[in-house]
């Protein structure tokens, strides 16, 4: 059973719905597994809880 973890900033539900469908389809196509066996876990991190290039994302 493939499990895919996506870490990202908050996105709206429709975008996440589309992402889950596309990731699932990619595993079905690449590995030949049934869609029911693919799990996609989305971890959303607030902009004030992560940083890049020495700055909080919220400060960019």
PQR file of N, CA, C, O and H, with PARSE charges and radii, in Angstrom:
ATOM      1  N   UNK A   1       0.838  -1.172   0.000 -0.4000 1.5000
ATOM      2  CA  UNK A   1       0.000   0.000   0.000 -0.0000 2.0000
ATOM      3  C   UNK A   1       0.886   1.238   0.000  0.5500 1.7000
ATOM      4  O   UNK A   1       1.559   1.499   0.997 -0.5500 1.4000
ATOM      5  N   UNK A   2       0.908   2.014  -1.090 -0.4000 1.5000
ATOM      6  CA  UNK A   2       1.683   3.252  -1.107 -0.0000 2.0000
ATOM      7  C   UNK A   2       1.062   4.313  -0.199  0.5500 1.7000
ATOM      8  O   UNK A   2      -0.151   4.521  -0.197 -0.5500 1.4000
ATOM      9  H   UNK A   2       0.361   1.803  -1.899  0.4000 1.0000
ATOM     10  N   UNK A   3       1.918   4.972   0.565 -0.4000 1.5000
ATOM     11  CA  UNK A   3       1.495   6.110   1.381 -0.0000 2.0000
ATOM     12  C   UNK A   3       2.365   7.289   0.966  0.5500 1.7000
ATOM     13  O   UNK A   3       3.592   7.216   1.025 -0.5500 1.4000
ATOM     14  H   UNK A   3       2.904   4.802   0.563  0.4000 1.0000
ATOM     15  N   UNK A   4       1.726   8.369   0.550 -0.4000 1.5000
ATOM     16  CA  UNK A   4       2.423   9.567   0.110 -0.0000 2.0000
ATOM     17  C   UNK A   4       2.142  10.662   1.132  0.5500 1.7000
ATOM     18  O   UNK A   4       0.988  10.902   1.488 -0.5500 1.4000
ATOM     19  H   UNK A   4       0.728   8.428   0.502  0.4000 1.0000
ATOM     20  N   UNK A   5       3.194  11.323   1.603 -0.4000 1.5000
ATOM     21  CA  UNK A   5       3.026  12.432   2.539 -0.0000 2.0000
ATOM     22  C   UNK A   5       3.398  13.730   1.841  0.5500 1.7000
ATOM     23  O   UNK A   5       4.476  13.852   1.261 -0.5500 1.4000
ATOM     24  H   UNK A   5       4.131  11.128   1.314  0.4000 1.0000
ATOM     25  N   UNK A   6       2.493  14.692   1.906 -0.4000 1.5000
ATOM     26  CA  UNK A   6       2.712  16.021   1.322 -0.0000 2.0000
ATOM     27  C   UNK A   6       2.755  17.010   2.477  0.5500 1.7000
ATOM     28  O   UNK A   6       1.825  17.081   3.280 -0.5500 1.4000
ATOM     29  H   UNK A   6       1.617  14.593   2.378  0.4000 1.0000
ATOM     30  N   UNK A   7       3.834  17.768   2.554 -0.4000 1.5000
ATOM     31  CA  UNK A   7       3.930  18.828   3.542 -0.0000 2.0000
ATOM     32  C   UNK A   7       3.888  20.153   2.798  0.5500 1.7000
ATOM     33  O   UNK A   7       4.653  20.383   1.861 -0.5500 1.4000
ATOM     34  H   UNK A   7       4.590  17.710   1.902  0.4000 1.0000
ATOM     35  N   UNK A   8       2.978  21.021   3.234 -0.4000 1.5000
ATOM     36  CA  UNK A   8       2.769  22.269   2.512 -0.0000 2.0000
ATOM     37  C   UNK A   8       2.109  23.289   3.408  0.5500 1.7000
ATOM     38  O   UNK A   8       1.659  22.978   4.511 -0.5500 1.4000
ATOM     39  H   UNK A   8       2.356  20.834   3.995  0.4000 1.0000
ATOM     40  N   UNK A   9       2.058  24.525   2.909 -0.4000 1.5000
ATOM     41  CA  UNK A   9       1.263  25.545   3.560 -0.0000 2.0000
ATOM     42  C   UNK A   9      -0.207  25.287   3.263  0.5500 1.7000
ATOM     43  O   UNK A   9      -0.539  24.491   2.385 -0.5500 1.4000
ATOM     44  H   UNK A   9       2.423  24.778   2.013  0.4000 1.0000
ATOM     45  N   UNK A  10      -1.078  25.954   3.988 -0.4000 1.5000
ATOM     46  CA  UNK A  10      -2.512  25.748   3.789 -0.0000 2.0000
ATOM     47  C   UNK A  10      -2.968  26.025   2.354  0.5500 1.7000
ATOM     48  O   UNK A  10      -2.545  26.999   1.731 -0.5500 1.4000
ATOM     49  H   UNK A  10      -0.808  26.601   4.701  0.4000 1.0000
ATOM     50  N   UNK A  11      -3.822  25.167   1.856 -0.4000 1.5000
ATOM     51  CA  UNK A  11      -4.450  25.322   0.537 -0.0000 2.0000
ATOM     52  C   UNK A  11      -5.949  25.058   0.703  0.5500 1.7000
ATOM     53  O   UNK A  11      -6.369  24.456   1.690 -0.5500 1.4000
ATOM     54  H   UNK A  11      -4.165  24.376   2.362  0.4000 1.0000
ATOM     55  N   UNK A  12      -6.745  25.506  -0.256 -0.4000 1.5000
ATOM     56  CA  UNK A  12      -8.183  25.261  -0.135 -0.0000 2.0000
ATOM     57  C   UNK A  12      -8.508  23.807  -0.470  0.5500 1.7000
ATOM     58  O   UNK A  12      -7.716  23.099  -1.092 -0.5500 1.4000
ATOM     59  H   UNK A  12      -6.404  25.996  -1.058  0.4000 1.0000
ATOM     60  N   UNK A  13      -9.673  23.392  -0.047 -0.4000 1.5000
ATOM     61  CA  UNK A  13     -10.080  21.994  -0.167 -0.0000 2.0000
ATOM     62  C   UNK A  13     -10.113  21.516  -1.608  0.5500 1.7000
ATOM     63  O   UNK A  13      -9.734  20.379  -1.888 -0.5500 1.4000
ATOM     64  H   UNK A  13     -10.317  23.968   0.458  0.4000 1.0000
ATOM     65  N   UNK A  14     -10.554  22.354  -2.517 -0.4000 1.5000
ATOM     66  CA  UNK A  14     -10.635  21.938  -3.919 -0.0000 2.0000
ATOM     67  C   UNK A  14      -9.248  21.629  -4.494  0.5500 1.7000
ATOM     68  O   UNK A  14      -9.092  20.660  -5.238 -0.5500 1.4000
ATOM     69  H   UNK A  14     -10.861  23.278  -2.290  0.4000 1.0000
ATOM     70  N   UNK A  15      -8.258  22.430  -4.161 -0.4000 1.5000
ATOM     71  CA  UNK A  15      -6.892  22.158  -4.622 -0.0000 2.0000
ATOM     72  C   UNK A  15      -6.369  20.851  -4.038  0.5500 1.7000
ATOM     73  O   UNK A  15      -5.724  20.074  -4.742 -0.5500 1.4000
ATOM     74  H   UNK A  15      -8.385  23.216  -3.556  0.4000 1.0000
ATOM     75  N   UNK A  16      -6.638  20.601  -2.763 -0.4000 1.5000
ATOM     76  CA  UNK A  16      -6.186  19.361  -2.131 -0.0000 2.0000
ATOM     77  C   UNK A  16      -6.902  18.154  -2.732  0.5500 1.7000
ATOM     78  O   UNK A  16      -6.297  17.099  -2.921 -0.5500 1.4000
ATOM     79  H   UNK A  16      -7.162  21.232  -2.190  0.4000 1.0000
ATOM     80  N   UNK A  17      -8.172  18.308  -3.026 -0.4000 1.5000
ATOM     81  CA  UNK A  17      -8.934  17.231  -3.667 -0.0000 2.0000
ATOM     82  C   UNK A  17      -8.304  16.845  -5.009  0.5500 1.7000
ATOM     83  O   UNK A  17      -8.149  15.665  -5.320 -0.5500 1.4000
ATOM     84  H   UNK A  17      -8.664  19.165  -2.873  0.4000 1.0000
ATOM     85  N   UNK A  18      -7.946  17.861  -5.793 -0.4000 1.5000
ATOM     86  CA  UNK A  18      -7.321  17.632  -7.094 -0.0000 2.0000
ATOM     87  C   UNK A  18      -5.943  16.984  -6.930  0.5500 1.7000
ATOM     88  O   UNK A  18      -5.597  16.069  -7.678 -0.5500 1.4000
ATOM     89  H   UNK A  18      -8.072  18.821  -5.540  0.4000 1.0000
ATOM     90  N   UNK A  19      -5.166  17.448  -5.967 -0.4000 1.5000
ATOM     91  CA  UNK A  19      -3.844  16.868  -5.720 -0.0000 2.0000
ATOM     92  C   UNK A  19      -3.944  15.395  -5.360  0.5500 1.7000
ATOM     93  O   UNK A  19      -3.201  14.573  -5.897 -0.5500 1.4000
ATOM     94  H   UNK A  19      -5.448  18.191  -5.359  0.4000 1.0000
ATOM     95  N   UNK A  20      -4.851  15.054  -4.460 -0.4000 1.5000
ATOM     96  CA  UNK A  20      -5.018  13.655  -4.046 -0.0000 2.0000
ATOM     97  C   UNK A  20      -5.390  12.787  -5.243  0.5500 1.7000
ATOM     98  O   UNK A  20      -4.877  11.676  -5.379 -0.5500 1.4000
ATOM     99  H   UNK A  20      -5.454  15.722  -4.024  0.4000 1.0000
ATOM    100  N   UNK A  21      -6.258  13.267  -6.098 -0.4000 1.5000
ATOM    101  CA  UNK A  21      -6.650  12.507  -7.294 -0.0000 2.0000
ATOM    102  C   UNK A  21      -5.461  12.291  -8.220  0.5500 1.7000
ATOM    103  O   UNK A  21      -5.242  11.183  -8.708 -0.5500 1.4000
ATOM    104  H   UNK A  21      -6.674  14.169  -5.988  0.4000 1.0000
ATOM    105  N   UNK A  22      -4.694  13.351  -8.461 -0.4000 1.5000
ATOM    106  CA  UNK A  22      -3.556  13.251  -9.382 -0.0000 2.0000
ATOM    107  C   UNK A  22      -2.451  12.341  -8.838  0.5500 1.7000
ATOM    108  O   UNK A  22      -1.869  11.552  -9.582 -0.5500 1.4000
ATOM    109  H   UNK A  22      -4.872  14.252  -8.065  0.4000 1.0000
ATOM    110  N   UNK A  23      -2.166  12.455  -7.539 -0.4000 1.5000
ATOM    111  CA  UNK A  23      -1.148  11.594  -6.940 -0.0000 2.0000
ATOM    112  C   UNK A  23      -1.600  10.136  -6.994  0.5500 1.7000
ATOM    113  O   UNK A  23      -0.815   9.248  -7.325 -0.5500 1.4000
ATOM    114  H   UNK A  23      -2.639  13.096  -6.934  0.4000 1.0000
ATOM    115  N   UNK A  24      -2.845   9.901  -6.674 -0.4000 1.5000
ATOM    116  CA  UNK A  24      -3.383   8.538  -6.739 -0.0000 2.0000
ATOM    117  C   UNK A  24      -3.282   7.985  -8.148  0.5500 1.7000
ATOM    118  O   UNK A  24      -2.820   6.861  -8.344 -0.5500 1.4000
ATOM    119  H   UNK A  24      -3.483  10.622  -6.405  0.4000 1.0000
ATOM    120  N   UNK A  25      -3.706   8.760  -9.124 -0.4000 1.5000
ATOM    121  CA  UNK A  25      -3.632   8.321 -10.521 -0.0000 2.0000
ATOM    122  C   UNK A  25      -2.200   8.007 -10.937  0.5500 1.7000
ATOM    123  O   UNK A  25      -1.966   7.055 -11.682 -0.5500 1.4000
ATOM    124  H   UNK A  25      -4.081   9.673  -8.965  0.4000 1.0000
ATOM    125  N   UNK A  26      -1.233   8.806 -10.459 -0.4000 1.5000
ATOM    126  CA  UNK A  26       0.171   8.567 -10.810 -0.0000 2.0000
ATOM    127  C   UNK A  26       0.641   7.216 -10.281  0.5500 1.7000
ATOM    128  O   UNK A  26       1.348   6.494 -10.984 -0.5500 1.4000
ATOM    129  H   UNK A  26      -1.423   9.580  -9.854  0.4000 1.0000
ATOM    130  N   UNK A  27       0.262   6.862  -9.061 -0.4000 1.5000
ATOM    131  CA  UNK A  27       0.660   5.563  -8.510 -0.0000 2.0000
ATOM    132  C   UNK A  27      -0.053   4.415  -9.220  0.5500 1.7000
ATOM    133  O   UNK A  27       0.539   3.359  -9.444 -0.5500 1.4000
ATOM    134  H   UNK A  27      -0.312   7.448  -8.489  0.4000 1.0000
ATOM    135  N   UNK A  28      -1.295   4.616  -9.566 -0.4000 1.5000
ATOM    136  CA  UNK A  28      -2.025   3.588 -10.314 -0.0000 2.0000
ATOM    137  C   UNK A  28      -1.332   3.343 -11.651  0.5500 1.7000
ATOM    138  O   UNK A  28      -1.131   2.195 -12.047 -0.5500 1.4000
ATOM    139  H   UNK A  28      -1.776   5.474  -9.384  0.4000 1.0000
ATOM    140  N   UNK A  29      -0.969   4.416 -12.344 -0.4000 1.5000
ATOM    141  CA  UNK A  29      -0.302   4.292 -13.640 -0.0000 2.0000
ATOM    142  C   UNK A  29       1.109   3.709 -13.519  0.5500 1.7000
ATOM    143  O   UNK A  29       1.484   2.828 -14.291 -0.5500 1.4000
ATOM    144  H   UNK A  29      -1.132   5.349 -12.022  0.4000 1.0000
ATOM    145  N   UNK A  30       1.882   4.195 -12.559 -0.4000 1.5000
ATOM    146  CA  UNK A  30       3.288   3.790 -12.443 -0.0000 2.0000
ATOM    147  C   UNK A  30       3.459   2.393 -11.866  0.5500 1.7000
ATOM    148  O   UNK A  30       4.308   1.633 -12.332 -0.5500 1.4000
ATOM    149  H   UNK A  30       1.577   4.911 -11.931  0.4000 1.0000
ATOM    150  N   UNK A  31       2.663   2.044 -10.858 -0.4000 1.5000
ATOM    151  CA  UNK A  31       2.858   0.785 -10.145 -0.0000 2.0000
ATOM    152  C   UNK A  31       1.806  -0.270 -10.464  0.5500 1.7000
ATOM    153  O   UNK A  31       1.970  -1.440 -10.119 -0.5500 1.4000
ATOM    154  H   UNK A  31       1.974   2.662 -10.480  0.4000 1.0000
ATOM    155  N   UNK A  32       0.730   0.141 -11.119 -0.4000 1.5000
ATOM    156  CA  UNK A  32      -0.332  -0.809 -11.431 -0.0000 2.0000
ATOM    157  C   UNK A  32      -1.100  -1.284 -10.207  0.5500 1.7000
ATOM    158  O   UNK A  32      -1.657  -2.382 -10.203 -0.5500 1.4000
ATOM    159  H   UNK A  32       0.596   1.092 -11.399  0.4000 1.0000
ATOM    160  N   UNK A  33      -1.129  -0.450  -9.163 -0.4000 1.5000
ATOM    161  CA  UNK A  33      -1.859  -0.811  -7.949 -0.0000 2.0000
ATOM    162  C   UNK A  33      -3.279  -0.259  -8.034  0.5500 1.7000
ATOM    163  O   UNK A  33      -3.528   0.703  -8.762 -0.5500 1.4000
ATOM    164  H   UNK A  33      -0.677   0.442  -9.166  0.4000 1.0000
ATOM    165  N   UNK A  34      -4.211  -0.859  -7.296 -0.4000 1.5000
ATOM    166  CA  UNK A  34      -5.567  -0.303  -7.290 -0.0000 2.0000
ATOM    167  C   UNK A  34      -5.598   1.040  -6.545  0.5500 1.7000
ATOM    168  O   UNK A  34      -4.871   1.238  -5.571 -0.5500 1.4000
ATOM    169  H   UNK A  34      -4.009  -1.640  -6.705  0.4000 1.0000
ATOM    170  N   UNK A  35      -6.434   1.939  -7.011 -0.4000 1.5000
ATOM    171  CA  UNK A  35      -6.549   3.262  -6.394 -0.0000 2.0000
ATOM    172  C   UNK A  35      -6.880   3.148  -4.907  0.5500 1.7000
ATOM    173  O   UNK A  35      -6.447   3.984  -4.114 -0.5500 1.4000
ATOM    174  H   UNK A  35      -7.024   1.778  -7.802  0.4000 1.0000
ATOM    175  N   UNK A  36      -7.631   2.138  -4.528 -0.4000 1.5000
ATOM    176  CA  UNK A  36      -8.030   1.963  -3.132 -0.0000 2.0000
ATOM    177  C   UNK A  36      -6.841   1.705  -2.207  0.5500 1.7000
ATOM    178  O   UNK A  36      -6.953   1.866  -0.992 -0.5500 1.4000
ATOM    179  H   UNK A  36      -7.982   1.459  -5.173  0.4000 1.0000
ATOM    180  N   UNK A  37      -5.714   1.308  -2.774 -0.4000 1.5000
ATOM    181  CA  UNK A  37      -4.550   1.008  -1.932 -0.0000 2.0000
ATOM    182  C   UNK A  37      -3.649   2.219  -1.707  0.5500 1.7000
ATOM    183  O   UNK A  37      -2.716   2.156  -0.907 -0.5500 1.4000
ATOM    184  H   UNK A  37      -5.623   1.177  -3.761  0.4000 1.0000
ATOM    185  N   UNK A  38      -3.921   3.316  -2.404 -0.4000 1.5000
ATOM    186  CA  UNK A  38      -3.068   4.507  -2.306 -0.0000 2.0000
ATOM    187  C   UNK A  38      -3.629   5.448  -1.239  0.5500 1.7000
ATOM    188  O   UNK A  38      -4.809   5.798  -1.252 -0.5500 1.4000
ATOM    189  H   UNK A  38      -4.679   3.367  -3.054  0.4000 1.0000
ATOM    190  N   UNK A  39      -2.753   5.847  -0.318 -0.4000 1.5000
ATOM    191  CA  UNK A  39      -3.130   6.823   0.699 -0.0000 2.0000
ATOM    192  C   UNK A  39      -2.283   8.071   0.510  0.5500 1.7000
ATOM    193  O   UNK A  39      -1.079   7.989   0.266 -0.5500 1.4000
ATOM    194  H   UNK A  39      -1.794   5.562  -0.308  0.4000 1.0000
ATOM    195  N   UNK A  40      -2.928   9.233   0.627 -0.4000 1.5000
ATOM    196  CA  UNK A  40      -2.222  10.513   0.527 -0.0000 2.0000
ATOM    197  C   UNK A  40      -2.501  11.277   1.818  0.5500 1.7000
ATOM    198  O   UNK A  40      -3.651  11.572   2.144 -0.5500 1.4000
ATOM    199  H   UNK A  40      -3.906   9.300   0.825  0.4000 1.0000
ATOM    200  N   UNK A  41      -1.443  11.589   2.536 -0.4000 1.5000
ATOM    201  CA  UNK A  41      -1.556  12.332   3.790 -0.0000 2.0000
ATOM    202  C   UNK A  41      -1.058  13.738   3.558  0.5500 1.7000
ATOM    203  O   UNK A  41       0.073  13.930   3.111 -0.5500 1.4000
ATOM    204  H   UNK A  41      -0.509  11.350   2.271  0.4000 1.0000
ATOM    205  N   UNK A  42      -1.882  14.725   3.854 -0.4000 1.5000
ATOM    206  CA  UNK A  42      -1.505  16.123   3.676 -0.0000 2.0000
ATOM    207  C   UNK A  42      -1.313  16.750   5.053  0.5500 1.7000
ATOM    208  O   UNK A  42      -2.230  16.783   5.873 -0.5500 1.4000
ATOM    209  H   UNK A  42      -2.801  14.569   4.217  0.4000 1.0000
ATOM    210  N   UNK A  43      -0.108  17.242   5.284 -0.4000 1.5000
ATOM    211  CA  UNK A  43       0.213  17.944   6.520 -0.0000 2.0000
ATOM    212  C   UNK A  43       0.386  19.414   6.171  0.5500 1.7000
ATOM    213  O   UNK A  43       1.309  19.795   5.451 -0.5500 1.4000
ATOM    214  H   UNK A  43       0.638  17.215   4.618  0.4000 1.0000
ATOM    215  N   UNK A  44      -0.521  20.232   6.696 -0.4000 1.5000
ATOM    216  CA  UNK A  44      -0.441  21.661   6.425 -0.0000 2.0000
ATOM    217  C   UNK A  44       0.242  22.370   7.588  0.5500 1.7000
ATOM    218  O   UNK A  44      -0.113  22.182   8.752 -0.5500 1.4000
ATOM    219  H   UNK A  44      -1.271  19.922   7.281  0.4000 1.0000
ATOM    220  N   UNK A  45       1.216  23.177   7.248 -0.4000 1.5000
ATOM    221  CA  UNK A  45       2.007  23.890   8.240 -0.0000 2.0000
ATOM    222  C   UNK A  45       1.728  25.382   8.081  0.5500 1.7000
ATOM    223  O   UNK A  45       1.880  25.922   6.985 -0.5500 1.4000
ATOM    224  H   UNK A  45       1.504  23.330   6.302  0.4000 1.0000
ATOM    225  N   UNK A  46       1.322  26.055   9.156 -0.4000 1.5000
ATOM    226  CA  UNK A  46       1.077  27.500   9.054 -0.0000 2.0000
ATOM    227  C   UNK A  46       2.352  28.262   8.673  0.5500 1.7000
ATOM    228  O   UNK A  46       3.463  27.836   8.989 -0.5500 1.4000
ATOM    229  H   UNK A  46       1.198  25.617  10.046  0.4000 1.0000
ATOM    230  N   UNK A  47       2.171  29.374   8.003 -0.4000 1.5000
ATOM    231  CA  UNK A  47       3.301  30.163   7.518 -0.0000 2.0000
ATOM    232  C   UNK A  47       4.189  30.675   8.648  0.5500 1.7000
ATOM    233  O   UNK A  47       5.359  30.981   8.416 -0.5500 1.4000
ATOM    234  H   UNK A  47       1.269  29.720   7.747  0.4000 1.0000
ATOM    235  N   UNK A  48       3.658  30.773   9.868 -0.4000 1.5000
ATOM    236  CA  UNK A  48       4.491  31.229  10.984 -0.0000 2.0000
ATOM    237  C   UNK A  48       5.194  30.075  11.703  0.5500 1.7000
ATOM    238  O   UNK A  48       5.820  30.270  12.745 -0.5500 1.4000
ATOM    239  H   UNK A  48       2.708  30.524  10.057  0.4000 1.0000
ATOM    240  N   UNK A  49       5.081  28.867  11.131 -0.4000 1.5000
ATOM    241  CA  UNK A  49       5.698  27.694  11.752 -0.0000 2.0000
ATOM    242  C   UNK A  49       6.746  27.029  10.872  0.5500 1.7000
ATOM    243  O   UNK A  49       7.163  25.906  11.153 -0.5500 1.4000
ATOM    244  H   UNK A  49       4.572  28.708  10.284  0.4000 1.0000
ATOM    245  N   UNK A  50       7.176  27.703   9.816 -0.4000 1.5000
ATOM    246  CA  UNK A  50       8.259  27.180   8.988 -0.0000 2.0000
ATOM    247  C   UNK A  50       8.968  28.322   8.293  0.5500 1.7000
ATOM    248  O   UNK A  50       8.418  29.412   8.141 -0.5500 1.4000
ATOM    249  H   UNK A  50       6.838  28.616   9.588  0.4000 1.0000
ATOM    250  N   UNK A  51      10.174  28.065   7.881 -0.4000 1.5000
ATOM    251  CA  UNK A  51      10.947  29.116   7.256 -0.0000 2.0000
ATOM    252  C   UNK A  51      11.822  28.588   6.142  0.5500 1.7000
ATOM    253  O   UNK A  51      12.006  27.381   5.981 -0.5500 1.4000
ATOM    254  H   UNK A  51      10.621  27.179   8.005  0.4000 1.0000
ATOM    255  N   UNK A  52      12.353  29.517   5.383 -0.4000 1.5000
ATOM    256  CA  UNK A  52      13.278  29.197   4.292 -0.0000 2.0000
ATOM    257  C   UNK A  52      14.234  30.374   4.144  0.5500 1.7000
ATOM    258  O   UNK A  52      13.850  31.528   4.332 -0.5500 1.4000
ATOM    259  H   UNK A  52      12.204  30.498   5.513  0.4000 1.0000
ATOM    260  N   UNK A  53      15.466  30.073   3.811 -0.4000 1.5000
ATOM    261  CA  UNK A  53      16.492  31.101   3.588 -0.0000 2.0000
ATOM    262  C   UNK A  53      16.640  32.031   4.785  0.5500 1.7000
ATOM    263  O   UNK A  53      16.889  33.226   4.624 -0.5500 1.4000
ATOM    264  H   UNK A  53      15.779  29.136   3.659  0.4000 1.0000
ATOM    265  N   UNK A  54      16.487  31.480   5.987 -0.4000 1.5000
ATOM    266  CA  UNK A  54      16.699  32.248   7.203 -0.0000 2.0000
ATOM    267  C   UNK A  54      15.550  33.125   7.645  0.5500 1.7000
ATOM    268  O   UNK A  54      15.703  33.912   8.580 -0.5500 1.4000
ATOM    269  H   UNK A  54      16.286  30.509   6.119  0.4000 1.0000
ATOM    270  N   UNK A  55      14.387  33.009   6.988 -0.4000 1.5000
ATOM    271  CA  UNK A  55      13.232  33.836   7.344 -0.0000 2.0000
ATOM    272  C   UNK A  55      11.988  32.982   7.484  0.5500 1.7000
ATOM    273  O   UNK A  55      11.826  31.984   6.781 -0.5500 1.4000
ATOM    274  H   UNK A  55      14.263  32.370   6.228  0.4000 1.0000
ATOM    275  N   UNK A  56      11.102  33.380   8.403 -0.4000 1.5000
ATOM    276  CA  UNK A  56       9.793  32.734   8.470 -0.0000 2.0000
ATOM    277  C   UNK A  56       9.038  33.002   7.182  0.5500 1.7000
ATOM    278  O   UNK A  56       9.116  34.092   6.615 -0.5500 1.4000
ATOM    279  H   UNK A  56      11.234  34.190   8.974  0.4000 1.0000
ATOM    280  N   UNK A  57       8.324  32.019   6.739 -0.4000 1.5000
ATOM    281  CA  UNK A  57       7.529  32.188   5.533 -0.0000 2.0000
ATOM    282  C   UNK A  57       6.508  33.300   5.710  0.5500 1.7000
ATOM    283  O   UNK A  57       6.196  34.013   4.756 -0.5500 1.4000
ATOM    284  H   UNK A  57       8.261  31.134   7.200  0.4000 1.0000
ATOM    285  N   UNK A  58       5.987  33.456   6.915 -0.4000 1.5000
ATOM    286  CA  UNK A  58       5.012  34.520   7.197 -0.0000 2.0000
ATOM    287  C   UNK A  58       5.599  35.911   7.000  0.5500 1.7000
ATOM    288  O   UNK A  58       4.862  36.867   6.762 -0.5500 1.4000
ATOM    289  H   UNK A  58       6.241  32.877   7.690  0.4000 1.0000
ATOM    290  N   UNK A  59       6.920  36.033   7.098 -0.4000 1.5000
ATOM    291  CA  UNK A  59       7.566  37.343   6.966 -0.0000 2.0000
ATOM    292  C   UNK A  59       7.973  37.670   5.539  0.5500 1.7000
ATOM    293  O   UNK A  59       8.498  38.754   5.283 -0.5500 1.4000
ATOM    294  H   UNK A  59       7.519  35.256   7.291  0.4000 1.0000
ATOM    295  N   UNK A  60       7.750  36.782   4.634 -0.4000 1.5000
ATOM    296  CA  UNK A  60       8.167  37.006   3.251 -0.0000 2.0000
ATOM    297  C   UNK A  60       7.174  37.840   2.507  0.5500 1.7000
ATOM    298  O   UNK A  60       7.370  38.125   1.325 -0.5500 1.4000
ATOM    299  H   UNK A  60       7.324  35.902   4.842  0.4000 1.0000
TER
END
